[in-house]
Amino acid sequence: MTAKESGKTAAGAGAAFAVVTCLFFAWGFITSNTDPLIAAMRGIYTLNVAEGMLTQFAFFLAYFVVSLPAAALLARLGHSRTIITALIVMIGACGLMLIASHMEAYTMVLVALFVMAGGITVLQVAANPLAASLGAPERSHFRLTLAQAFNSLGVVLGVNIGSKLMLRSDVFGQGGHILPHVPRSTALGAIDHAFVLIAVAVAALALLIYAFRHRINTSAADIGIQGASPLKALRSGWAVFGAVAIFLYVGAEVTIASVMINFLNRTDVLGLALDAAGGVLAFYYWGGAFVGRFVGSVLLTRVRASYLLTGAATVAACLSAAAFLLHGPAAAYAALGVGFFNSIMFPTIFSITMERSKASSASVSGLLCMAIVGGALLPLWSGHIADRTSIGMTFVLPAIAYVGIALFAALGKRSRLAGDGEAAPSMAH
């Protein structure tokens, strides 16, 4: 290949990566809108905490159900067509959300969220290997970090904008309920506006992917699309242990984010209006995760991943415990501070698991993706605890989950699970 041809290839991969990075931003933006949506649904339909958490249950259940079909779809259609298909499904989910508002049916909201999350799952299955492969191999970690940073930026903006649209102070009063003079249709109309905005943005993104489909397909030509079953990873003790850690991490992170708006709204915590509480959630909890991702990237070049993960999980467990043991601003700041220490957990759990497990990378990755179903179950269990006690007790299960993650990190360095015979993890990259 001539220097000129090589330059064109690199430019094509760079353009394809820029487009794929937009996907990371998009699913971060959309996923984070479930946080203000929970607060809105609780106020509109007078739901208890567990019933409100059903939104997260419906959303994250899709990761478990759709992961295997998504891999098969990718093998059949290729990257660009799979991504466009996922985006069309997400637009359809926005349409279902509008139907749910018209019918004033909470059950239909849950169906729409499941469909939306199904599209996002397919999107992740296709986009994650693309982000790593579109460019020079030695810069793959940089590309993944950059793409994940844009995902975090999407989360911060998504919570902030979603809160302003769905949790307007002229609609919801103190305690999270609709103001007496405001009809339910007005509150539902605000949710419609948010999902119309999402549908328009996703449609524009689909057109962008279509315009760059040839560059994406050319750049992704060397990416192997394997259909290795996640069930094969069950033979590796470390793959199972890593899946449990991912289950606990996603469940804890989603539980805290889901309850945060209503928690900060309480008069015995901060007494913020719902839209203001959503802004605080975006800036401090998700913003902390955004900043922590960059700080963690630097630290991971100097500190072993297992050590850093042990420290982050231990601090997160202490802060979660403080959130339900303390009162007032101290409890609020403890809960918000967990976001910063969440930032490095997913990639370090993932990397430790891949290093320790003897199963194939494809099967382990699939199993870890399915373990994201923790975001469906842990919030629901926490909601039942809160309904029987108080909303502050929602932080009990996350505190226990972070202890489990700290144990995983400690064992990731110091021991081996019987039968695996894998080498100790190398220094974090």
C-alpha positions as CSV (number, residue, x, y, z in Angstrom):
1,M,0.0,0.0,0.0
2,T,1.3,3.4,-0.9
3,A,1.6,6.3,1.6
4,K,-1.3,8.0,-0.1
5,E,-3.5,5.0,0.1
6,S,-2.5,4.4,3.7
7,G,-3.4,8.0,4.5
8,K,-6.8,7.6,2.9
9,T,-7.4,4.5,4.9
10,A,-6.4,6.2,8.2
11,A,-8.6,9.1,7.3
12,G,-11.6,6.8,6.6
13,A,-11.1,5.0,9.9
14,G,-10.9,8.3,11.7
15,A,-14.1,9.5,10.2
16,A,-15.8,6.2,11.0
17,F,-14.6,6.4,14.6
18,A,-16.0,9.9,14.9
19,V,-19.4,8.7,13.8
20,V,-19.3,5.7,16.1
21,T,-18.4,7.9,19.0
22,C,-21.7,9.7,18.4
23,L,-23.4,6.4,19.1
24,F,-21.7,6.2,22.5
25,F,-22.9,9.7,23.3
26,A,-26.4,8.8,22.1
27,W,-27.0,5.8,24.2
28,G,-25.5,7.5,27.3
29,F,-28.0,10.4,26.7
30,I,-31.0,8.1,26.2
31,T,-30.2,5.7,29.0
32,S,-29.8,8.5,31.6
33,N,-33.3,9.8,30.9
34,T,-34.7,6.9,32.8
35,D,-33.6,8.7,36.1
36,P,-35.9,11.7,35.7
37,L,-38.5,9.5,34.1
38,I,-38.8,7.4,37.3
39,A,-39.4,10.6,39.4
40,A,-42.0,11.7,36.8
41,M,-43.8,8.4,36.7
42,R,-43.9,8.2,40.5
43,G,-45.6,11.6,40.6
44,I,-47.9,11.1,37.7
45,Y,-49.2,7.6,38.7
46,T,-48.6,7.8,42.5
47,L,-46.2,4.9,42.6
48,N,-44.2,3.6,45.5
49,V,-40.5,3.2,45.2
50,A,-40.6,-0.4,44.0
51,E,-43.2,0.4,41.3
52,G,-41.1,3.3,40.1
53,M,-38.1,1.0,39.9
54,L,-40.0,-1.1,37.4
55,T,-38.8,1.3,34.7
56,Q,-35.2,0.2,35.4
57,F,-36.3,-3.4,35.5
58,A,-37.9,-3.2,32.1
59,F,-35.0,-1.3,30.7
60,F,-32.1,-3.4,31.9
61,L,-33.9,-6.7,31.5
62,A,-33.4,-6.2,27.8
63,Y,-29.6,-6.5,28.2
64,F,-30.2,-10.1,29.4
65,V,-32.8,-11.0,26.8
66,V,-31.5,-9.3,23.7
67,S,-27.7,-9.9,24.0
68,L,-27.7,-13.3,22.3
69,P,-30.1,-12.3,19.4
70,A,-28.0,-9.1,19.0
71,A,-24.9,-11.1,18.3
72,A,-26.7,-13.2,15.8
73,L,-28.1,-10.1,14.1
74,L,-24.6,-8.6,13.9
75,A,-23.2,-11.8,12.3
76,R,-26.0,-11.7,9.7
77,L,-26.2,-8.0,8.8
78,G,-22.8,-6.6,9.5
79,H,-22.0,-3.5,11.5
80,S,-23.6,-0.6,9.6
81,R,-26.9,-2.3,8.9
82,T,-27.1,-3.7,12.5
83,I,-26.5,-0.2,13.9
84,I,-29.2,1.4,11.6
85,T,-31.6,-1.4,12.5
86,A,-31.0,-0.7,16.2
87,L,-31.6,3.0,15.7
88,I,-34.9,2.4,13.9
89,V,-36.0,0.2,16.8
90,M,-35.2,3.0,19.2
91,I,-37.3,5.5,17.1
92,G,-40.1,3.0,17.3
93,A,-39.7,2.9,21.1
94,C,-40.2,6.7,21.2
95,G,-43.4,6.2,19.3
96,L,-44.6,3.6,21.8
97,M,-43.8,6.1,24.6
98,L,-46.1,8.7,22.9
99,I,-48.8,6.0,22.7
100,A,-48.3,5.3,26.4
101,S,-48.9,8.9,27.2
102,H,-52.0,9.1,25.1
103,M,-53.4,5.9,26.8
104,E,-52.1,7.1,30.2
105,A,-50.9,3.6,30.7
106,Y,-47.8,2.9,32.9
107,T,-47.6,-0.6,31.6
108,M,-47.1,0.7,28.0
109,V,-44.3,2.9,29.3
110,L,-42.5,-0.2,30.5
111,V,-43.0,-1.9,27.2
112,A,-41.6,1.1,25.4
113,L,-38.5,1.2,27.7
114,F,-37.8,-2.5,27.1
115,V,-37.9,-1.9,23.3
116,M,-35.7,1.1,23.6
117,A,-33.2,-0.8,25.7
118,G,-33.3,-3.7,23.2
119,G,-32.2,-1.3,20.5
120,I,-29.4,0.1,22.7
121,T,-28.2,-3.4,23.5
122,V,-27.9,-4.2,19.8
123,L,-26.1,-0.9,19.4
124,Q,-23.6,-1.7,22.0
125,V,-22.9,-5.2,20.7
126,A,-22.1,-3.6,17.3
127,A,-20.4,-0.4,18.4
128,N,-18.0,-1.6,21.1
129,P,-15.7,-3.7,18.9
130,L,-15.8,-0.9,16.3
131,A,-14.5,1.7,18.7
132,A,-11.6,-0.5,19.6
133,S,-10.8,-1.5,16.0
134,L,-11.2,1.7,13.9
135,G,-7.5,2.8,13.8
136,A,-4.1,1.7,14.9
137,P,-4.1,-1.3,17.3
138,E,-1.7,0.4,19.7
139,R,-4.2,3.2,20.2
140,S,-7.2,1.0,20.9
141,H,-7.3,1.8,24.6
142,F,-7.2,5.5,23.9
143,R,-10.1,5.2,21.5
144,L,-12.2,3.2,23.9
145,T,-11.5,5.7,26.7
146,L,-12.4,8.6,24.4
147,A,-15.6,6.9,23.3
148,Q,-16.6,6.1,26.9
149,A,-15.9,9.8,27.9
150,F,-18.5,10.9,25.3
151,N,-20.8,8.3,26.7
152,S,-20.4,9.9,30.1
153,L,-21.0,13.3,28.6
154,G,-24.2,12.1,27.1
155,V,-25.3,10.8,30.5
156,V,-24.6,14.2,32.2
157,L,-26.5,16.1,29.5
158,G,-29.3,13.6,29.3
159,V,-30.1,13.8,33.0
160,N,-29.9,17.6,32.9
161,I,-32.1,18.1,29.8
162,G,-34.5,15.3,30.7
163,S,-35.0,16.7,34.2
164,K,-35.8,20.2,32.8
165,L,-38.3,18.7,30.3
166,M,-40.0,16.1,32.5
167,L,-39.8,17.5,36.0
168,R,-40.8,21.2,35.6
169,S,-41.4,23.0,38.8
170,D,-44.7,24.4,37.5
171,V,-46.0,20.8,37.2
172,F,-44.5,18.9,40.2
173,G,-44.6,20.2,43.8
174,Q,-42.8,19.2,47.0
175,G,-42.9,15.5,47.6
176,G,-42.8,14.8,43.9
177,H,-46.5,14.9,43.3
178,I,-48.3,16.7,40.5
179,L,-49.6,20.1,41.7
180,P,-53.4,20.1,42.4
181,H,-54.3,22.4,39.5
182,V,-52.2,20.6,36.9
183,P,-53.9,17.9,34.8
184,R,-52.1,14.6,34.3
185,S,-52.1,15.2,30.5
186,T,-49.9,18.2,31.0
187,A,-47.3,16.1,32.9
188,L,-47.4,13.4,30.3
189,G,-47.1,16.0,27.6
190,A,-43.7,17.1,29.1
191,I,-42.5,13.5,28.8
192,D,-43.7,13.4,25.2
193,H,-41.5,16.4,24.4
194,A,-38.5,14.6,25.8
195,F,-39.0,11.5,23.7
196,V,-39.9,13.5,20.5
197,L,-36.5,15.2,21.0
198,I,-34.8,11.8,21.4
199,A,-36.6,10.4,18.3
200,V,-35.4,13.3,16.1
201,A,-31.9,13.0,17.4
202,V,-31.8,9.2,16.8
203,A,-33.2,9.7,13.3
204,A,-30.5,12.2,12.4
205,L,-27.9,9.8,13.8
206,A,-29.4,7.0,11.6
207,L,-29.0,9.2,8.5
208,L,-25.4,10.0,9.5
209,I,-24.6,6.2,9.9
210,Y,-26.2,5.6,6.5
211,A,-24.1,8.3,4.9
212,F,-20.9,6.8,6.3
213,R,-21.9,3.2,5.9
214,H,-19.3,2.4,3.3
215,R,-16.4,3.9,5.4
216,I,-17.7,2.0,8.5
217,N,-17.9,-1.3,6.5
218,T,-14.5,-0.9,4.9
219,S,-12.9,0.0,8.2
220,A,-14.6,-2.9,10.0
221,A,-13.8,-5.5,7.4
222,D,-11.1,-7.1,9.5
223,I,-13.2,-7.3,12.7
224,G,-14.1,-10.9,13.4
225,I,-17.8,-11.4,14.2
226,Q,-17.9,-14.5,16.4
227,G,-21.0,-16.1,17.7
228,A,-19.4,-17.7,20.7
229,S,-22.1,-18.4,23.3
230,P,-21.8,-16.7,26.7
231,L,-22.8,-20.1,28.1
232,K,-19.3,-21.4,27.3
233,A,-17.9,-18.8,29.8
234,L,-19.8,-20.5,32.6
235,R,-17.0,-23.1,32.7
236,S,-14.6,-20.5,33.9
237,G,-14.9,-19.6,37.6
238,W,-13.3,-16.2,37.0
239,A,-15.8,-15.4,34.2
240,V,-18.7,-16.2,36.5
241,F,-17.1,-14.1,39.3
242,G,-16.6,-11.2,37.0
243,A,-20.2,-11.5,35.8
244,V,-21.3,-11.3,39.4
245,A,-19.2,-8.2,40.0
246,I,-20.7,-6.5,36.9
247,F,-24.1,-7.5,38.1
248,L,-23.4,-5.9,41.5
249,Y,-21.8,-2.8,40.0
250,V,-24.5,-1.9,37.5
251,G,-27.2,-2.7,40.0
252,A,-25.7,-0.4,42.6
253,E,-25.0,2.4,40.2
254,V,-28.5,2.3,38.7
255,T,-30.2,2.0,42.2
256,I,-28.5,5.1,43.5
257,A,-29.1,7.1,40.4
258,S,-32.8,6.0,40.2
259,V,-33.6,7.1,43.7
260,M,-31.4,10.2,43.9
261,I,-34.0,12.8,42.6
262,N,-36.6,11.7,45.1
263,F,-34.0,11.4,47.8
264,L,-32.7,15.0,47.3
265,N,-36.3,16.2,47.1
266,R,-37.0,15.1,50.7
267,T,-37.2,17.9,53.2
268,D,-35.0,15.9,55.7
269,V,-32.2,15.7,53.0
270,L,-32.0,18.8,50.8
271,G,-35.6,19.7,50.0
272,L,-34.9,20.5,46.4
273,A,-37.5,20.8,43.7
274,L,-37.5,17.8,41.4
275,D,-36.0,19.6,38.4
276,A,-33.3,21.1,40.6
277,A,-32.6,17.7,42.1
278,G,-32.2,16.4,38.6
279,G,-29.7,19.0,37.8
280,V,-27.7,18.1,41.0
281,L,-27.8,14.5,40.0
282,A,-26.5,15.3,36.6
283,F,-23.7,17.6,37.7
284,Y,-22.4,15.9,40.8
285,Y,-23.3,12.1,40.5
286,W,-22.9,11.6,36.8
287,G,-20.5,14.5,36.4
288,G,-18.4,12.9,39.1
289,A,-18.3,9.7,37.1
290,F,-17.3,11.7,34.0
291,V,-14.4,13.4,35.7
292,G,-13.4,10.2,37.5
293,R,-13.1,8.4,34.1
294,F,-10.3,10.7,33.1
295,V,-8.7,10.7,36.6
296,G,-8.9,6.9,36.6
297,S,-7.4,6.6,33.2
298,V,-4.3,8.4,34.4
299,L,-4.1,6.4,37.7
300,L,-4.5,3.1,35.9
301,T,-1.2,3.8,34.1
302,R,0.5,3.9,37.5
303,V,-1.6,1.7,39.9
304,R,-2.5,-1.9,39.4
305,A,-6.2,-2.2,38.4
306,S,-7.0,-4.6,41.2
307,Y,-5.7,-2.2,43.9
308,L,-7.5,0.8,42.4
309,L,-10.7,-1.1,42.1
310,T,-10.4,-2.3,45.7
311,G,-10.0,1.2,47.0
312,A,-12.8,2.7,44.8
313,A,-15.3,0.0,45.8
314,T,-14.4,0.3,49.5
315,V,-14.9,4.1,49.5
316,A,-18.2,3.6,47.5
317,A,-19.4,1.1,50.1
318,C,-18.6,3.6,53.0
319,L,-20.4,6.4,51.2
320,S,-23.4,4.3,50.5
321,A,-23.5,3.3,54.2
322,A,-23.2,6.9,55.2
323,A,-26.2,7.8,52.9
324,F,-28.6,5.7,54.9
325,L,-27.0,6.2,58.4
326,L,-26.7,10.0,58.2
327,H,-29.3,12.8,57.6
328,G,-29.6,16.1,55.9
329,P,-26.9,17.5,53.5
330,A,-24.3,15.0,54.8
331,A,-26.4,12.1,53.5
332,A,-26.9,13.9,50.2
333,Y,-23.2,14.6,49.7
334,A,-22.3,11.0,50.6
335,A,-24.8,9.6,48.0
336,L,-23.6,12.0,45.3
337,G,-20.0,11.2,46.0
338,V,-20.4,7.6,45.0
339,G,-20.6,8.7,41.3
340,F,-16.9,9.6,41.2
341,F,-15.8,6.2,42.6
342,N,-18.1,4.3,40.2
343,S,-16.2,5.7,37.2
344,I,-13.4,3.1,36.9
345,M,-15.4,0.1,38.0
346,F,-16.8,-1.3,34.8
347,P,-13.6,-1.2,32.7
348,T,-11.5,-2.6,35.5
349,I,-13.9,-5.4,36.4
350,F,-14.0,-6.2,32.7
351,S,-10.2,-6.2,32.3
352,I,-9.5,-8.2,35.4
353,T,-12.1,-10.8,34.3
354,M,-10.6,-11.0,30.8
355,E,-7.1,-11.4,32.2
356,R,-8.0,-14.1,34.8
357,S,-10.5,-16.2,32.8
358,K,-9.4,-19.0,30.5
359,A,-12.6,-18.8,28.4
360,S,-12.7,-17.1,25.0
361,S,-12.9,-13.3,24.9
362,A,-16.1,-13.4,22.9
363,S,-17.9,-15.7,25.3
364,V,-16.7,-13.8,28.4
365,S,-17.7,-10.5,26.9
366,G,-21.1,-11.9,26.1
367,L,-21.6,-13.1,29.7
368,L,-20.5,-9.8,31.1
369,C,-23.0,-8.0,28.9
370,M,-25.8,-10.3,30.1
371,A,-24.8,-9.5,33.7
372,I,-25.9,-5.9,33.2
373,V,-29.3,-7.3,34.1
374,G,-28.2,-6.3,37.6
375,G,-29.5,-2.9,36.7
376,A,-33.0,-4.5,36.5
377,L,-33.0,-6.6,39.7
378,L,-31.0,-4.7,42.3
379,P,-33.1,-1.5,42.0
380,L,-36.3,-3.4,42.3
381,W,-35.1,-5.3,45.4
382,S,-33.9,-2.0,46.9
383,G,-37.3,-0.4,46.1
384,H,-39.1,-3.1,48.1
385,I,-36.8,-2.5,51.0
386,A,-37.5,1.3,50.8
387,D,-41.2,0.8,50.7
388,R,-41.1,-1.3,53.9
389,T,-38.7,1.1,55.7
390,S,-37.7,4.5,54.3
391,I,-36.2,5.8,51.0
392,G,-32.8,6.2,52.7
393,M,-32.6,2.4,53.1
394,T,-32.4,2.1,49.3
395,F,-28.7,2.5,49.8
396,V,-28.3,-0.7,51.9
397,L,-28.0,-3.1,48.9
398,P,-25.6,-0.9,47.0
399,A,-23.4,-0.8,50.1
400,I,-23.3,-4.5,50.2
401,A,-22.8,-4.7,46.5
402,Y,-19.7,-2.5,46.7
403,V,-18.3,-4.8,49.4
404,G,-18.7,-7.7,47.0
405,I,-16.9,-5.8,44.3
406,A,-14.0,-5.0,46.7
407,L,-13.8,-8.7,47.4
408,F,-13.6,-9.5,43.7
409,A,-10.8,-7.0,43.2
410,A,-8.8,-8.3,46.1
411,L,-9.1,-11.9,45.0
412,G,-8.3,-10.8,41.4
413,K,-4.7,-10.1,42.6
414,R,-4.2,-12.5,45.4
415,S,-5.7,-15.9,44.5
416,R,-7.0,-18.2,41.8
417,L,-10.3,-20.0,41.5
418,A,-10.0,-23.8,41.4
419,G,-9.8,-25.3,38.0
420,D,-9.0,-22.1,36.1
421,G,-5.2,-22.1,36.4
422,E,-4.9,-18.6,35.0
423,A,-1.9,-16.3,35.6
424,A,-2.1,-13.3,37.9
425,P,-3.4,-10.2,36.2
426,S,-0.8,-8.0,34.6
427,M,-0.4,-4.3,35.5
428,A,-3.3,-2.2,34.4
429,H,-3.0,-0.7,31.0
